[in-house]
Amino acid sequence: ERRTDSSETMVYFAMLRIALNRLD
């Protein structure tokens, strides 16, 4: 069973924020 890495989550949220900033 693969657990989500905390660093992986940080990268995910960082990319999400960048994507939202580009929409603005």
N, C-alpha and C positions, 0 to 999 in steps of 0.2 A: 504494500500500500504506500503510495507516494504522498508525502506531506508537503504542503506548500512552504517553501523557504521564506523566511522573513525578508531577506534581501530581495527575493523574487517579487514579493508583494510591494516593496518599496519602489522597485523599478516599474512595476505595473501602474502604481498610482502616479509616479512621476510622468510616465508617458501619457496617462489620462489627463493630467493637468496641462501638459504641453498641447495636447489635442484640443482641449477646451479653450486654451489661450489663442490658438490659431483660428478658432471659429469666431472669436470676438472681433 
